[in-house]
């Protein structure tokens, strides 16, 4: 398929605890829709974990991961937020905020130790998150008589699994309206496969193009 995938996101918040030389690093990752929501998550974590010495943050938002920000929150410059942000960049994720709350254990880790600790904290949390892929897809809709809807819907369920497409919930009116989101290169293939399956009785119409979340396979 020619339509390349965009940066991914995560399906739900996740937390991970890392302990190094008695210092505790508790990472909170959350999917967000923009900067404002990311700031709300950060504020909530600060309030919840008020007794932590630091709440270092990194966030990436936007369809193309075009807005990024990090904060060391009192740790030596460049030892916390930057390595956290670098992990998010390297993993190619977006619409995500990472907050690492640190409780100091009494042993200084040094600049290199902090960089490794904060980077590892975010990477380990991402390892536990459910990653949601994204891609540009074209909406294809079809009107199907109610008597044929079950048969056509079963065909579409099989088709999307083989073509990295996404099926919408059916809408029922005078006829059943079935819709799915298909890679641009697969629109013609869907039309041909649908015609073969229905004897040409069902017409598929291509519509808008937008970014969609891709289900895990």
Helices and strands as residue ranges (DSSP letters): E 5-10, E 14-20, E 23-31, H 35-48, E 54-61, E 67-71, H 81-90, E 96-103, H 110-128, E 131-144, H 146-163, E 166-167, E 171-172, E 176-182, G 184-186, H 187-198, E 205-214
